[in-house]
Amino acid sequence: MNICCIGAGYVGGPTMAMIASRCPDIQVNVVDINEERIAAWNSEELPIFEPGLNKIVQDARGKNLHFHTEVETAIRAADIIFVCVGTPTKAGGIGAGKAADLRYIELAARTIAKVSEGPKIIVEKSTIPVRTAEALRTILAANSENGHFQVLSNPEFLAEGTAMADLDNPDRILIGGEPTPEGQAAVESLVNVYNHWVPREKIITTNLWSSELSKLVANAFLAQRISSINSISALCEATGADVDEVANAIGTDSRIGTKFLKASVGFGGSCFQKDVLNLSYLCEHFGLPKVAAYWKQVIEMNDWQKSRFTKNIVSTLFKTVTGKRIALLGWAFKKDTNDTRESAAIYVCRDLLLEEATVAVYDPKVDPEQMKRDLLYTGLPENLLENLEVCDSAKAASDQAHGTAVLTEWDDFKTLDWKAIHESMFKPAFLFDGRNLLDHSALSDIGFNVYAIGKGDAES
């Protein structure tokens, strides 16, 4: 069997590396028109940081795992074609700010149709709206004379930072297909790929529409839990309760559970916000305004939590940060990844720069140029980047700072020399823990004035 994956990003690269690793009898070609990205996949410095990924790529690359830009050649040779291209939120036009931009999906479909001969199984791996498969089938049929296509939905449920472990031992594999003999045969072909290492009972098969919708709903439910506990964190600060104690108390209820009940400065990443907005837009499209408003509130609460955190920094620092140095520790949206998409740190930094603060940032994995691109993407005036300093250590970022904020839960931050950091800061030295990562009692003993999300003794 020969597999082609269109798109060498956060989904396509790791997923295909795992398939190649677990299926040595299958040739896997990952193709992308971005030559720089493909060059990185063929180098010692992969474009994605993910624990365990480098070894798997190194072991399989050049054997049955190949990265290149010959898109049409790979499509022609493939039995199964995974579509792993980006589906960002539309920036303009109908549905701007909510609907998914499917231009890259459509482009992939037209390319597949143009060069395909014989039967192909097309697998939707990108996160897409319900009934996108119908559009794919229409495009494929209208643009191919010799191709015979079956379209499947196989959404990814990876958590960045643990993606390789999630791929190696997934909670489930979801595959949706048409209820026809040809459709079910295509489903079984993909089931057989995953069944090389995933037990059959973990592979769920559904119709196309259920599979497409399940991805959006899964991310919406996870985002909803985070926004729910973050809303309670504000109440905890106002009443003197401790959000971690509340989360632990409710999490022991088996009907609720403990996962995704960690209060923080807010969620980020490529999926949660995009998928919740897409779900809300779909509900509007199908005449369900109350349902749409319900899910939109999840995003509004997340935005409010980031804004609330920034306002607390300004308020605590005597109601002004103009000309003051603020250290931000962490830029990635979560630990163990270099992905910065929708990271809370971007918006906290932007708002502090707009308040005319000098912001010093340290992150162990994120490229400084990426930080600048992230800020400009938010609409920050370019001249304000003059007040951004990217440092090579947490100590350097905090030197002569009025306040230090932890925005990514990197494990290394727990073991920093906080006493030395305190000594290097202006007094009183304020520490804002946006992830409730640190030992607040020990930090207070050192001399820090500590603000922690959802703690009753914090300033609100």
N, C-alpha and C positions, 0 to 999 in steps of 0.2 A: 504494500500500500504506500501511496505517496500523499503527503499532506502539505498544503500551502496555507500559510497564514499571512493575510494582508494587514500590515500594521505591526511595527516593532516597538510598541510602547509598553506601558506598565502591565497590560493584560496579555498582549500577544507574546512578548519575549519570555516571561516566566512560565506561562502556560505551555508554550511549545517546548521549552527546555525540559519541563517535567515529562511531557509526552515522549520526547526523544529519549530521555533517560530511562523511562519505564517500558518503552516499546522499541527495543533495538532493531526489530524487524521492519520498522516503519521509517521511511525517509521524510524528514521534516524540513521544509524551506520557509524561512521567515523573510518576507520581502517588504520593502518600504521605499518610497521615492526620496526619502530624506537620506542623502549619501553620508552626511556627518553622523547620523544616528547609527546607520549600518556599520560604518567604520568603527564606531565605539563598541558595538557588539562583537566585532572581530578583533578587538584589542584586549589588553590586560586590564583596562579601566572601563568597565561596563557603564552604560549610560544610566543604569538604575542600581541603587544600592538596596539590597534585600538580603538579609542573612541566609546563607546557604546557596544563593543563586550562582555565585561565581564558580564554585566547585562543579556544580551540575553542568554549567555551560562549558567549562574547560574540558570536562570529561567527554562530552558528546559532540562538541563542535568539530567539524571536519570529518566526522564519522557518519552520523545520521542526522546531524543538526547543522543547518547552513543558513547564514545571514547574507542577503545580497539584494541588489536593486533591480534584478531582471524579473519584473513583476509578471509580464505576459508569458515568459517562458515557464515560470513556476505554476501559473494557472493552467497552462496547457497540459502539463505533466501530472496535475493533481487529480486524485480521486475525491478527496474531501478538501474544501476550501473554507477556512475560518476567516470571518470578517471581523477584524479587531481594530477598526479605525475609530477616531474620535467622534463623539457626538455631543459637542458643547452646547450650552444654552444659547439660543438665538440672541444676537446682539441688536438686531433691527427687524422691522417688518411685523407681520402678524404673529402674535405670540412672543414678541421680544421680551427677554428677561424671564421667560417661563418655559416655552416650548423647546424641544430638542432640535438642533440644527442637523439635518440629515444629508447635507450635501456630500459628505465623504462616503456615506453609505451608498448613495445613489451613484457616485462616481465609480466606486468599487464594483457595483452591480453591472454598470455599463461596460466596464473593462472586462469583466468575467464573460459577459454575453458576447462581446466582440471576438474574443480569441478562443472560446471553448468549442470543442467538438466532442460529441459523445456525452454520456451521462456524468453529471457532477452533483455532489452533495454540498450545498451551501449552508454554512453554519453561522448564524448570528451570535457573535460573542460580545459585541459592543452592547452597551445599555441603550435600549431603544424603546419608543412608545409602542403600545399595543397596536397590533395589526400592521406593523412595518413589514412583516413577512409577505403580506398581500401585495404591498407596493413593490417589494423585491421581485416577486414572481411576475408581476406585470411588466416590469422593466426587462427582466431576463427573457421573457417570452417575446416581447416586441422587438428585441434587438439581436436575436440569435436564430439562425436558420438550421443549425446542426446540433445545437445543445439540448440536452434533456436534464432538467434541474429538479431537485428536491430541496426545499428550504426547511431547515431546522432551527429551532431556538435552543441555545445552550448558554444561558447567562452565567457570568462569573460571580462568585461570592467570596472574593479574596479580601483579606484584611491586610493592608500594607504594613510591613514590619514582621508579619508572620505568613506571608504569601506562600512561601515554599512549603512550610508545614501544612498550610491549608490545602495546597495542591496534593501533597503526599498523602494526607489523611483527611479528606474532606468530610464535612457533616453530611453532605449529599451532593450528587451530581444531578442536575435537572435538564432534561431533554424534551422538547416539545416538537411534535410533528403532525402531519395530516393523517386523518383516520382512513387512509386508503392503503391498499396493499403495497404500493410503491413508497408511500410515505412511511409506513411502518417498517419496511425493509431498510430504508435510509436510517431510521431511528436505531434499528438493531446494529447497523454498521458502526454508528458512533458509540453505541453501548459497548460494542466489542473492543473499541479502542481503550475506553476507560477501564473496562473489565480486566485489562492486563494487570492492574494493581488495586482497583477499587472494587470491593465486594458488590455483587449484583443487587443486594438488598438496599444498598445506599444509592442506587441509580434510579431516580424517579422519572417516569415518563408520563407526559400529559399532552393535551392538545396545544397547538401553537400559541393560542391567545392566553391560555393560563400560564404558560412558561414566560411569555413576554411580560405579563403583568406581575408575576411573582417577584421578579427582580426589583421593580420599582417599589412594590409593597414591602419587601424585606428591608430595603434601605430606609424607607419612610418610617417603619416601625422602630428601627434602631435609632434613627434621628429623633423620633418622638420621645423615646425614653431619656435621651440626653437632655433635650429641651425641658422635659418634665422635671428632672432632678435639678437642673439649673434654675428653673423658676422657684423651686423650693429653697435653693441656696440663698436667694434674696430674702425670703421669709425667715430663714434661719438667722441671718445676720440681724434682721430687725427685731427678732424675739429673744435672742440669746441661745437658740438651739444650735446643735452641731450637725451639719449636713451629712458628714460621714457616719455619725451615729444613727441618724434617721435612715440613711440608705441601708446600713447594716440591719436595722430593725425590720424594715419592710422587705429586704432582700431574703430574709430567712423564710418568708412565706413562699412555699413552693409554687404558688400560682403566679408569683411575680419574679422571683429569682434575683440573682445578684449582678448579672452582667449589664453593662451600659448604664449603671447607676452611679458613675463617678462624676461628681460636679467639677466643672472646670471653667476656663475663660470662654469656651465654646468649641463646637466641633468644626472640622475642616475636611479637606480631602476632595477628591475629584467626583465623588458619587453622591454623598448625602444631600447637599443643597441642590445639585442639578436634578437628582431623581425626585426629590420631594416637589420641587417646582414643576417638573414635568407631570407628575401625578396630579397636582393641583390644576394644571392647564387642561389635562385630559378630562378631569371632572367638569370643568367649565364647558369644554367642547361638547360633552354629552349631556349638558343641561342639568348639572348637579352643583349649583353655586354654594350651597351650604357645606357640602363635602369638600369643595375646593377651598373655601375659607378656613375650614378646620385644619387642613394640611398646611396651608400657607402660614398659619399661626406658628407652626413648628420652626419655620425659617425666621419669622419675625422675633420669636423669643431668642433664637441663637444670635441674631444681630444685636438685640438689646443687651444680651449678656456681655458681648465684646465691648459695646459702647459703655456699659456700666462699669466694667473693669477699668477702662481708660479714664473715665470721669473720676473714679475713686483715686487713681494716681494723682490727677491734677488737684483734687480736693485735699488729699492728704498732704501734698507738698505745698501747703499754705495757699491753695487756690490758684497757683500759677506755676508753670514749668518753663516759662519763657527764659531762654538762655541757660537753662539747667541741663545737666547731663543725666540721661536715663539709660541704664543698661538693660537690654533685653537678652535673656538667655534662651536660645532656641528660636528657630524660624520654620523648620519643617512642621507639618501639621500634626505629626505624632512622632514618637521615637522610632528608631531603627528604619528610617526611610529618608531619602533626600527629596521626597515629593513635597512641594510647597503649595499646591493648589488649594485655594480658599482657606489657607492657614489663618488662625486667629491672629498670629503675630503680625501679619501684613497690615491688618486693619488697626491694631493697637499702635503700630509704628507710624502708620499714615496719620492717624489722629494726633499723635504726639508731635509729629513734625509740623502739622498744621497749627499746633499750639506754640510753635516756635521753640520747641525743645531741641537739644542736641541728643541724638539717639545713637548709642553704641550697641552693636549687635554681635553676638557670637553664636554660631551653630557648628557642630563638628562635621557636618556632611554637606551643607548647602553652599553652593557656589555664590560668591559675592555678587556677581553679575546677575544671577537669578533673582537675588533680593531686590536689586534695582529695577529689574523688569517687572517684578510683582508690584512694586509700589507705583510705577508709572502706569501700569494697567488699571489701577484704581482711579486714575485721573489726578494723581498728585502732581502739582507743578514741578517741572524738572529742576528748577533752581533750588527747591527745597532739599534735593539730594545732597547739596553741599553740607547739610547738617546731619548726614548719615555717616557713621564710621563703622566699618566692618572689622572686627578684631579677631585675633588668632587664639584667644583664650578668654574664659569667663573673667579671670582676674584682670586682664587688660581692659575688658569692656566696663568693669565696675570701678576702675581706678578713677578717683575724683568724681564719682557719680553721686547724685543726691538720692537716687532710688534705683533698685535693681528688681526686675520682674522676671519670673520664670514662666515661660510660655510654651515650652515643649518638655515632655517628661523624660528626657534623656537620663539614663541611670547614672551617668558620670556626674550629674549635678548634685546627687545625694552626697558624694564623697569629696566635694570641693573643700578647699581650706577656707571655710567661711569666716574664721577668725581673721585671717589675713585680708579677706575681701572687706570685712567690716572696718579694719584699720585704714584701708585705702580710700574709704568713702567719706564724703562730708557728713557731719553730725548735725542733727540726728540722722542716722542711717535707716532708710526705709526699705523693707523687702516685701514684694508683692508676689505671693505664690499662686499663680494662675492654674496650677495643676494639683495643688495640695500634695506635693511631692516630698516636701522636706520635713524635718523634725522642728516644728515651730517652737517648742519649749526650749530646745537647745539653742536655737537662734536668738530667742529672747534673752537667754542667759548670757550670750555673747554681747548683747547690747542692741540688737536690731529691734526696730519697731516693725512688727510683722502684721501684714494683712493677708488673710487666707480666704479663699472662696467659701462662703457658707458657714463660717465660724462665728459664733455668737459674740465673741469679743472683738470682731473686726469692725472697722468703720464702714458704714453703708452709704 
